[in-house]
């Protein structure tokens, strides 16, 4: 079994606790469903948020769906002029038998613009 990185991102319309938690839960659950891993397969998760999101840590959403033993860490995304606002990104480190080509990276809402090359089938 190999460890693979799985990328994902989504956006919210406003900086609110419920919107950030809901969007993050949706993203994580879709990443899990599309890649077929169990929570025990997740070695760690790194979250970033843009500087305009401050209401809650996205890791709280992971905890709320049972990821209570997974090491989680949140960071602020660097501010690049013209970059996407209200964005939540995640990098999961997952133990899996899948090849790099079989991994499905998930980009939702406005975040779909970030990596068109990775979301052809989404």
PyMOL CGO cylinders between C-alpha atoms (Angstrom):
from pymol import cmd
from pymol.cgo import CYLINDER

trace = [
    CYLINDER, 0.00, 0.00, 0.00, 1.26, 3.48, -0.90, 0.3, 1, 1, 1, 1, 1, 1,
    CYLINDER, 1.26, 3.48, -0.90, 0.59, 6.88, 0.60, 0.3, 1, 1, 1, 1, 1, 1,
    CYLINDER, 0.59, 6.88, 0.60, -0.97, 9.25, -1.91, 0.3, 1, 1, 1, 1, 1, 1,
    CYLINDER, -0.97, 9.25, -1.91, -1.84, 12.92, -1.75, 0.3, 1, 1, 1, 1, 1, 1,
    CYLINDER, -1.84, 12.92, -1.75, -5.40, 13.84, -2.63, 0.3, 1, 1, 1, 1, 1, 1,
    CYLINDER, -5.40, 13.84, -2.63, -6.15, 17.48, -3.31, 0.3, 1, 1, 1, 1, 1, 1,
    CYLINDER, -6.15, 17.48, -3.31, -9.46, 19.24, -2.91, 0.3, 1, 1, 1, 1, 1, 1,
    CYLINDER, -9.46, 19.24, -2.91, -10.85, 22.75, -2.73, 0.3, 1, 1, 1, 1, 1, 1,
    CYLINDER, -10.85, 22.75, -2.73, -14.14, 24.54, -2.43, 0.3, 1, 1, 1, 1, 1, 1,
    CYLINDER, -14.14, 24.54, -2.43, -15.45, 28.03, -1.86, 0.3, 1, 1, 1, 1, 1, 1,
    CYLINDER, -15.45, 28.03, -1.86, -18.03, 29.68, 0.36, 0.3, 1, 1, 1, 1, 1, 1,
    CYLINDER, -18.03, 29.68, 0.36, -20.09, 32.78, -0.28, 0.3, 1, 1, 1, 1, 1, 1,
    CYLINDER, -20.09, 32.78, -0.28, -19.38, 34.35, 3.12, 0.3, 1, 1, 1, 1, 1, 1,
    CYLINDER, -19.38, 34.35, 3.12, -17.27, 33.92, 6.23, 0.3, 1, 1, 1, 1, 1, 1,
    CYLINDER, -17.27, 33.92, 6.23, -19.69, 32.11, 8.53, 0.3, 1, 1, 1, 1, 1, 1,
    CYLINDER, -19.69, 32.11, 8.53, -19.20, 29.14, 10.82, 0.3, 1, 1, 1, 1, 1, 1,
    CYLINDER, -19.20, 29.14, 10.82, -22.01, 27.09, 9.32, 0.3, 1, 1, 1, 1, 1, 1,
    CYLINDER, -22.01, 27.09, 9.32, -21.09, 27.79, 5.70, 0.3, 1, 1, 1, 1, 1, 1,
    CYLINDER, -21.09, 27.79, 5.70, -17.42, 26.87, 6.22, 0.3, 1, 1, 1, 1, 1, 1,
    CYLINDER, -17.42, 26.87, 6.22, -18.30, 23.70, 8.15, 0.3, 1, 1, 1, 1, 1, 1,
    CYLINDER, -18.30, 23.70, 8.15, -20.91, 22.60, 5.61, 0.3, 1, 1, 1, 1, 1, 1,
    CYLINDER, -20.91, 22.60, 5.61, -18.66, 23.24, 2.60, 0.3, 1, 1, 1, 1, 1, 1,
    CYLINDER, -18.66, 23.24, 2.60, -15.72, 21.44, 4.21, 0.3, 1, 1, 1, 1, 1, 1,
    CYLINDER, -15.72, 21.44, 4.21, -17.83, 18.43, 5.20, 0.3, 1, 1, 1, 1, 1, 1,
    CYLINDER, -17.83, 18.43, 5.20, -19.21, 18.22, 1.66, 0.3, 1, 1, 1, 1, 1, 1,
    CYLINDER, -19.21, 18.22, 1.66, -15.71, 18.36, 0.20, 0.3, 1, 1, 1, 1, 1, 1,
    CYLINDER, -15.71, 18.36, 0.20, -14.23, 15.72, 2.52, 0.3, 1, 1, 1, 1, 1, 1,
    CYLINDER, -14.23, 15.72, 2.52, -17.14, 13.33, 2.10, 0.3, 1, 1, 1, 1, 1, 1,
    CYLINDER, -17.14, 13.33, 2.10, -16.96, 13.59, -1.69, 0.3, 1, 1, 1, 1, 1, 1,
    CYLINDER, -16.96, 13.59, -1.69, -13.18, 13.10, -1.65, 0.3, 1, 1, 1, 1, 1, 1,
    CYLINDER, -13.18, 13.10, -1.65, -13.70, 9.96, 0.44, 0.3, 1, 1, 1, 1, 1, 1,
    CYLINDER, -13.70, 9.96, 0.44, -16.52, 8.61, -1.72, 0.3, 1, 1, 1, 1, 1, 1,
    CYLINDER, -16.52, 8.61, -1.72, -14.72, 9.25, -5.02, 0.3, 1, 1, 1, 1, 1, 1,
    CYLINDER, -14.72, 9.25, -5.02, -11.45, 7.69, -3.82, 0.3, 1, 1, 1, 1, 1, 1,
    CYLINDER, -11.45, 7.69, -3.82, -12.88, 4.83, -1.76, 0.3, 1, 1, 1, 1, 1, 1,
    CYLINDER, -12.88, 4.83, -1.76, -10.83, 5.16, 1.40, 0.3, 1, 1, 1, 1, 1, 1,
    CYLINDER, -10.83, 5.16, 1.40, -11.79, 4.63, 5.04, 0.3, 1, 1, 1, 1, 1, 1,
    CYLINDER, -11.79, 4.63, 5.04, -11.11, 7.18, 7.76, 0.3, 1, 1, 1, 1, 1, 1,
    CYLINDER, -11.11, 7.18, 7.76, -8.45, 4.84, 9.16, 0.3, 1, 1, 1, 1, 1, 1,
    CYLINDER, -8.45, 4.84, 9.16, -6.59, 5.13, 5.83, 0.3, 1, 1, 1, 1, 1, 1,
    CYLINDER, -6.59, 5.13, 5.83, -6.07, 8.89, 6.31, 0.3, 1, 1, 1, 1, 1, 1,
    CYLINDER, -6.07, 8.89, 6.31, -2.58, 9.58, 7.68, 0.3, 1, 1, 1, 1, 1, 1,
    CYLINDER, -2.58, 9.58, 7.68, -3.13, 13.36, 7.98, 0.3, 1, 1, 1, 1, 1, 1,
    CYLINDER, -3.13, 13.36, 7.98, -4.92, 16.34, 6.48, 0.3, 1, 1, 1, 1, 1, 1,
    CYLINDER, -4.92, 16.34, 6.48, -3.64, 19.85, 5.85, 0.3, 1, 1, 1, 1, 1, 1,
    CYLINDER, -3.64, 19.85, 5.85, -6.17, 22.64, 5.34, 0.3, 1, 1, 1, 1, 1, 1,
    CYLINDER, -6.17, 22.64, 5.34, -5.61, 26.16, 4.08, 0.3, 1, 1, 1, 1, 1, 1,
    CYLINDER, -5.61, 26.16, 4.08, -8.07, 29.03, 3.98, 0.3, 1, 1, 1, 1, 1, 1,
    CYLINDER, -8.07, 29.03, 3.98, -7.80, 32.41, 2.33, 0.3, 1, 1, 1, 1, 1, 1,
    CYLINDER, -7.80, 32.41, 2.33, -7.31, 35.36, 4.67, 0.3, 1, 1, 1, 1, 1, 1,
    CYLINDER, -7.31, 35.36, 4.67, -10.97, 36.38, 4.37, 0.3, 1, 1, 1, 1, 1, 1,
    CYLINDER, -10.97, 36.38, 4.37, -12.10, 33.22, 6.23, 0.3, 1, 1, 1, 1, 1, 1,
    CYLINDER, -12.10, 33.22, 6.23, -11.72, 33.46, 10.00, 0.3, 1, 1, 1, 1, 1, 1,
    CYLINDER, -11.72, 33.46, 10.00, -14.92, 32.17, 11.60, 0.3, 1, 1, 1, 1, 1, 1,
    CYLINDER, -14.92, 32.17, 11.60, -13.87, 28.55, 12.22, 0.3, 1, 1, 1, 1, 1, 1,
    CYLINDER, -13.87, 28.55, 12.22, -11.09, 26.07, 11.50, 0.3, 1, 1, 1, 1, 1, 1,
    CYLINDER, -11.09, 26.07, 11.50, -12.04, 23.72, 8.64, 0.3, 1, 1, 1, 1, 1, 1,
    CYLINDER, -12.04, 23.72, 8.64, -10.57, 20.90, 10.73, 0.3, 1, 1, 1, 1, 1, 1,
    CYLINDER, -10.57, 20.90, 10.73, -13.65, 21.23, 12.97, 0.3, 1, 1, 1, 1, 1, 1,
    CYLINDER, -13.65, 21.23, 12.97, -15.74, 19.92, 10.05, 0.3, 1, 1, 1, 1, 1, 1,
    CYLINDER, -15.74, 19.92, 10.05, -13.51, 16.86, 9.74, 0.3, 1, 1, 1, 1, 1, 1,
    CYLINDER, -13.51, 16.86, 9.74, -13.88, 16.17, 13.45, 0.3, 1, 1, 1, 1, 1, 1,
    CYLINDER, -13.88, 16.17, 13.45, -17.66, 16.46, 13.14, 0.3, 1, 1, 1, 1, 1, 1,
    CYLINDER, -17.66, 16.46, 13.14, -17.77, 13.62, 10.59, 0.3, 1, 1, 1, 1, 1, 1,
    CYLINDER, -17.77, 13.62, 10.59, -15.68, 11.21, 12.65, 0.3, 1, 1, 1, 1, 1, 1,
    CYLINDER, -15.68, 11.21, 12.65, -12.12, 12.14, 11.75, 0.3, 1, 1, 1, 1, 1, 1,
    CYLINDER, -12.12, 12.14, 11.75, -11.34, 12.53, 15.47, 0.3, 1, 1, 1, 1, 1, 1,
    CYLINDER, -11.34, 12.53, 15.47, -8.09, 10.47, 15.42, 0.3, 1, 1, 1, 1, 1, 1,
    CYLINDER, -8.09, 10.47, 15.42, -6.70, 11.93, 12.17, 0.3, 1, 1, 1, 1, 1, 1,
    CYLINDER, -6.70, 11.93, 12.17, -3.92, 14.53, 12.65, 0.3, 1, 1, 1, 1, 1, 1,
    CYLINDER, -3.92, 14.53, 12.65, -5.29, 17.79, 11.20, 0.3, 1, 1, 1, 1, 1, 1,
    CYLINDER, -5.29, 17.79, 11.20, -3.66, 21.18, 10.76, 0.3, 1, 1, 1, 1, 1, 1,
    CYLINDER, -3.66, 21.18, 10.76, -4.93, 24.50, 9.39, 0.3, 1, 1, 1, 1, 1, 1,
    CYLINDER, -4.93, 24.50, 9.39, -2.95, 27.27, 7.71, 0.3, 1, 1, 1, 1, 1, 1,
    CYLINDER, -2.95, 27.27, 7.71, -3.64, 30.58, 6.02, 0.3, 1, 1, 1, 1, 1, 1,
    CYLINDER, -3.64, 30.58, 6.02, -3.12, 30.51, 2.26, 0.3, 1, 1, 1, 1, 1, 1,
    CYLINDER, -3.12, 30.51, 2.26, -0.62, 33.05, 0.95, 0.3, 1, 1, 1, 1, 1, 1,
    CYLINDER, -0.62, 33.05, 0.95, -2.18, 36.17, -0.51, 0.3, 1, 1, 1, 1, 1, 1,
    CYLINDER, -2.18, 36.17, -0.51, -1.50, 36.35, -4.21, 0.3, 1, 1, 1, 1, 1, 1,
    CYLINDER, -1.50, 36.35, -4.21, -2.95, 39.32, -6.11, 0.3, 1, 1, 1, 1, 1, 1,
    CYLINDER, -2.95, 39.32, -6.11, -5.94, 38.26, -8.19, 0.3, 1, 1, 1, 1, 1, 1,
    CYLINDER, -5.94, 38.26, -8.19, -6.29, 34.85, -6.54, 0.3, 1, 1, 1, 1, 1, 1,
    CYLINDER, -6.29, 34.85, -6.54, -9.55, 33.18, -5.58, 0.3, 1, 1, 1, 1, 1, 1,
    CYLINDER, -9.55, 33.18, -5.58, -11.24, 34.48, -2.41, 0.3, 1, 1, 1, 1, 1, 1,
    CYLINDER, -11.24, 34.48, -2.41, -13.34, 32.60, 0.19, 0.3, 1, 1, 1, 1, 1, 1,
    CYLINDER, -13.34, 32.60, 0.19, -11.48, 29.40, -0.63, 0.3, 1, 1, 1, 1, 1, 1,
    CYLINDER, -11.48, 29.40, -0.63, -10.86, 26.30, 1.49, 0.3, 1, 1, 1, 1, 1, 1,
    CYLINDER, -10.86, 26.30, 1.49, -8.18, 23.90, 0.28, 0.3, 1, 1, 1, 1, 1, 1,
    CYLINDER, -8.18, 23.90, 0.28, -7.17, 20.50, 1.63, 0.3, 1, 1, 1, 1, 1, 1,
    CYLINDER, -7.17, 20.50, 1.63, -4.36, 18.04, 1.04, 0.3, 1, 1, 1, 1, 1, 1,
    CYLINDER, -4.36, 18.04, 1.04, -5.09, 14.56, 2.36, 0.3, 1, 1, 1, 1, 1, 1,
    CYLINDER, -5.09, 14.56, 2.36, -2.35, 11.98, 2.87, 0.3, 1, 1, 1, 1, 1, 1,
    CYLINDER, -2.35, 11.98, 2.87, -4.08, 8.63, 2.36, 0.3, 1, 1, 1, 1, 1, 1,
    CYLINDER, -4.08, 8.63, 2.36, -2.81, 5.05, 2.46, 0.3, 1, 1, 1, 1, 1, 1,
    CYLINDER, -2.81, 5.05, 2.46, -4.20, 3.39, -0.65, 0.3, 1, 1, 1, 1, 1, 1,
    CYLINDER, -4.20, 3.39, -0.65, -3.51, 0.76, -3.25, 0.3, 1, 1, 1, 1, 1, 1,
    CYLINDER, -3.51, 0.76, -3.25, -4.51, 3.18, -6.01, 0.3, 1, 1, 1, 1, 1, 1,
    CYLINDER, -4.51, 3.18, -6.01, -1.99, 4.51, -8.49, 0.3, 1, 1, 1, 1, 1, 1,
    CYLINDER, -1.99, 4.51, -8.49, -1.36, 8.24, -8.82, 0.3, 1, 1, 1, 1, 1, 1,
    CYLINDER, -1.36, 8.24, -8.82, -3.42, 8.21, -12.03, 0.3, 1, 1, 1, 1, 1, 1,
    CYLINDER, -3.42, 8.21, -12.03, -6.40, 6.63, -10.25, 0.3, 1, 1, 1, 1, 1, 1,
    CYLINDER, -6.40, 6.63, -10.25, -6.62, 9.34, -7.58, 0.3, 1, 1, 1, 1, 1, 1,
    CYLINDER, -6.62, 9.34, -7.58, -9.56, 11.71, -8.05, 0.3, 1, 1, 1, 1, 1, 1,
    CYLINDER, -9.56, 11.71, -8.05, -8.87, 15.27, -6.91, 0.3, 1, 1, 1, 1, 1, 1,
    CYLINDER, -8.87, 15.27, -6.91, -12.05, 17.17, -6.07, 0.3, 1, 1, 1, 1, 1, 1,
    CYLINDER, -12.05, 17.17, -6.07, -12.64, 20.85, -6.82, 0.3, 1, 1, 1, 1, 1, 1,
    CYLINDER, -12.64, 20.85, -6.82, -16.09, 22.30, -6.10, 0.3, 1, 1, 1, 1, 1, 1,
    CYLINDER, -16.09, 22.30, -6.10, -17.91, 25.56, -6.75, 0.3, 1, 1, 1, 1, 1, 1,
    CYLINDER, -17.91, 25.56, -6.75, -15.63, 28.47, -7.74, 0.3, 1, 1, 1, 1, 1, 1,
    CYLINDER, -15.63, 28.47, -7.74, -12.56, 26.38, -6.86, 0.3, 1, 1, 1, 1, 1, 1,
    CYLINDER, -12.56, 26.38, -6.86, -13.11, 24.41, -10.07, 0.3, 1, 1, 1, 1, 1, 1,
    CYLINDER, -13.11, 24.41, -10.07, -11.14, 27.19, -11.76, 0.3, 1, 1, 1, 1, 1, 1,
    CYLINDER, -11.14, 27.19, -11.76, -7.99, 26.30, -9.81, 0.3, 1, 1, 1, 1, 1, 1,
    CYLINDER, -7.99, 26.30, -9.81, -7.09, 23.02, -11.51, 0.3, 1, 1, 1, 1, 1, 1,
    CYLINDER, -7.09, 23.02, -11.51, -9.08, 22.40, -14.66, 0.3, 1, 1, 1, 1, 1, 1,
    CYLINDER, -9.08, 22.40, -14.66, -6.51, 19.79, -15.63, 0.3, 1, 1, 1, 1, 1, 1,
    CYLINDER, -6.51, 19.79, -15.63, -7.47, 17.63, -12.62, 0.3, 1, 1, 1, 1, 1, 1,
    CYLINDER, -7.47, 17.63, -12.62, -11.25, 17.81, -12.84, 0.3, 1, 1, 1, 1, 1, 1,
    CYLINDER, -11.25, 17.81, -12.84, -12.11, 16.65, -16.34, 0.3, 1, 1, 1, 1, 1, 1,
    CYLINDER, -12.11, 16.65, -16.34, -14.51, 13.98, -15.07, 0.3, 1, 1, 1, 1, 1, 1,
    CYLINDER, -14.51, 13.98, -15.07, -15.96, 15.97, -12.14, 0.3, 1, 1, 1, 1, 1, 1,
]
cmd.load_cgo(trace, "trace")
